[in-house]
Amino acid sequence: MSIHRGLTTLAFVTALLGAVGCGANATLRYGRDGQPEYFIECSKKPMASCYEAALKQCPQGYFLVEESQTPGGTKSGSIFGGGKNVGGQAGSSEITWKNQLVVRCKPAGAAPAPAAP
């Protein structure tokens, strides 16, 4: 195998693993009433990725227990923009979001959930 081909393959595998690692995290937990629910965290991703993760965990559909979308800062690390360039042009001021859902899966006998838009 040539060095170029090996490096190309390595770059592809690294990008693929990075894309898989960037998805939403779903954690099984139990609510106050003892019922199982999923806490889904998909920060720095659109809220739609949270809903997609909920459908992956609950293919029969789910009940939304809680939804949260709060500013988590900017790409420069502060909710006020770039701190390094005070008095000058600010760095990136694009706000990142902390997106979270808590869902309970519908029972297995329930009608399938509609496809995500």
NORKA-V558350 format. One record per backbone hydrogen bond with DSSP energy under -1.0 kcal/mol. NH is the residue of the N-H (numbers start at 1). CO is the residue of the C=O. If there is no record, write none. Layout:
nh & co
NH & CO
NH & CO
//
This chain:
nh & co
6 & 2
7 & 3
8 & 4
9 & 5
10 & 6
11 & 7
12 & 8
13 & 9
14 & 10
15 & 11
16 & 12
17 & 13
18 & 14
19 & 15
20 & 16
21 & 17
23 & 20
25 & 41
27 & 39
29 & 37
31 & 35
34 & 31
37 & 29
38 & 103
39 & 27
40 & 101
41 & 25
42 & 99
44 & 97
45 & 42
49 & 46
50 & 47
51 & 47
52 & 48
53 & 49
54 & 50
55 & 51
56 & 52
57 & 53
58 & 54
61 & 58
63 & 104
65 & 102
66 & 102
68 & 100
70 & 98
72 & 96
75 & 94
77 & 74
81 & 78
88 & 85
96 & 73
98 & 70
100 & 68
101 & 40
102 & 66
103 & 38
104 & 63
106 & 61
110 & 107
113 & 59
//
